[in-house]
Amino acid sequence: MLDKQQVDSQLYRDAMSRFGGAVHVVTTDGPSGRRGVTIIAGCSVSDHPPTILVCLSRVKPDNDVFAENGVFALNTLAAEHKPLADAFSGLTKLSQEERFALGTWETVSTGAPVLTGALTSLDCRIVETKDVATHRILFGEVTGIRIGDRLQPLIYQDRRYHILEA
């Protein structure tokens, strides 16, 4: 039976750390600038039309550039991309320019950077945003898809990376 209790932020974060998730770098480029961020909060919304969502922290005002540009790409990382995951998470303290220099990037349709060698990349045009608590949810209609090789995916759970066999 589930205990009824006051749910504090730390208890909630501890519970959420048990959720395993694919590691992605979400990227944007456009008039407001280029930016990339490591996330696990990205998922499918619908296949008609193909739509995904990503959640970005509103605590970091630099993330406003995603909505301002109106586009993003969700790049799902393979095990070999762990250094990119660390860099785009901010752990390495690299600038955005230095982070992007760690990978090979191209564009598909929107102009958002797409990672060459990603497990999959979904290029999106933002169709809606919604602010909820500390995060902004970006809903993106998929305008381009690139499916990479079947490599070992990079997973994040219990506050650390894991590698699953492909």
C-alpha positions in Angstrom: 0.0 0.0 0.0 1.2 3.5 -0.9 1.8 5.7 2.1 0.0 9.1 2.0 2.6 11.6 3.0 3.8 15.1 2.2 5.9 14.6 -0.9 9.0 16.8 -0.7 11.3 17.6 -3.6 14.2 15.4 -2.6 11.9 12.3 -2.1 10.4 13.0 -5.5 13.9 13.3 -7.2 15.0 10.1 -5.5 11.9 8.3 -6.9 12.4 9.7 -10.4 16.1 8.6 -10.4 14.8 5.0 -10.5 13.2 5.7 -13.9 15.6 4.6 -16.7 15.6 6.7 -19.8 17.4 7.1 -23.1 19.9 9.9 -23.1 19.4 12.6 -25.8 21.0 15.9 -26.8 18.3 18.3 -27.8 19.7 21.1 -30.1 18.5 24.3 -31.8 19.8 26.9 -34.1 18.4 30.0 -35.7 18.2 33.8 -35.2 18.4 33.5 -31.4 21.6 31.3 -31.5 22.7 27.7 -31.3 22.3 25.6 -28.1 22.3 22.0 -27.0 21.3 20.3 -23.8 21.5 16.8 -22.5 18.0 15.4 -21.5 16.2 12.2 -20.8 12.8 13.9 -20.8 11.8 13.4 -24.4 9.1 11.1 -25.8 6.5 10.4 -28.5 3.2 12.2 -28.3 1.5 11.0 -31.6 2.3 9.4 -34.9 -0.4 11.4 -36.8 1.0 13.9 -37.3 4.4 12.6 -35.9 4.9 14.7 -32.7 7.3 14.5 -29.8 7.8 16.5 -26.7 10.9 17.5 -24.7 11.1 19.1 -21.3 13.7 21.8 -20.6 14.5 23.6 -17.4 13.1 27.2 -17.2 15.6 27.9 -14.4 18.3 28.3 -17.1 17.3 31.4 -19.2 19.6 30.3 -22.0 17.0 27.5 -22.7 14.6 30.3 -24.0 16.5 30.1 -27.3 14.7 26.9 -28.2 11.3 28.5 -28.2 12.6 31.7 -29.7 14.1 29.7 -32.7 10.9 27.7 -33.0 12.9 24.5 -33.9 14.7 21.6 -32.2 16.3 18.3 -33.0 16.2 15.4 -30.6 19.4 13.3 -31.0 19.3 9.9 -29.2 22.8 9.0 -28.0 24.7 5.7 -28.3 27.1 4.4 -25.6 30.1 6.0 -27.5 28.5 9.4 -27.1 28.9 9.5 -23.3 31.5 12.4 -23.6 28.8 14.4 -25.5 26.3 13.7 -22.9 28.6 14.9 -20.2 29.6 18.0 -22.2 26.0 19.1 -23.1 24.9 18.4 -19.5 27.2 21.2 -18.3 29.4 18.9 -16.2 32.5 19.7 -18.2 31.9 23.5 -18.1 32.6 23.8 -21.8 31.1 26.6 -23.8 28.4 25.8 -26.3 30.9 26.2 -29.1 33.3 23.7 -27.5 30.5 21.2 -26.8 29.4 21.2 -30.5 33.1 20.8 -31.5 33.0 17.4 -29.9 30.6 16.0 -32.5 29.9 16.1 -36.2 26.7 17.9 -36.9 24.6 18.6 -40.0 21.1 19.8 -40.8 18.0 18.0 -42.1 15.1 20.4 -42.6 14.7 23.0 -39.8 18.3 24.0 -39.4 18.6 22.5 -35.9 21.9 20.6 -35.5 21.5 16.8 -36.1 24.3 14.6 -34.7 25.9 12.3 -37.2 26.0 8.8 -35.8 23.1 9.3 -33.4 20.9 6.2 -32.9 18.1 8.4 -34.2 17.5 12.1 -34.8 14.1 13.8 -35.0 14.1 17.2 -36.6 11.1 19.3 -35.3 9.2 22.5 -35.7 7.7 23.7 -32.4 3.9 23.7 -32.6 3.2 24.4 -28.9 4.9 25.2 -25.6 3.6 24.8 -22.1 5.2 26.0 -18.9 4.7 23.7 -16.0 6.4 24.4 -12.7 10.2 24.6 -13.3 10.1 23.3 -16.9 9.0 24.3 -20.3 7.5 21.5 -22.5 8.2 21.9 -26.2 5.9 20.0 -28.5 7.5 19.4 -31.9 6.0 18.2 -35.2 8.6 15.9 -36.7 9.7 17.3 -40.1 12.7 15.1 -40.7 14.1 11.8 -39.4 17.5 10.2 -39.5 17.8 6.6 -38.3 21.4 5.5 -37.5 23.1 2.2 -37.0 21.9 -0.2 -34.3 24.4 0.7 -31.6 24.4 0.2 -27.9 22.1 2.9 -26.4 23.2 5.2 -23.6 20.7 5.0 -20.7 20.5 7.1 -17.5 19.2 5.6 -14.3 20.1 5.9 -10.6 22.0 9.1 -11.4 24.5 7.4 -13.6 24.9 6.1 -17.2 24.3 2.5 -18.2 24.9 0.8 -21.5 22.3 -1.7 -22.8 23.1 -4.3 -25.4 21.6 -3.4 -28.8 
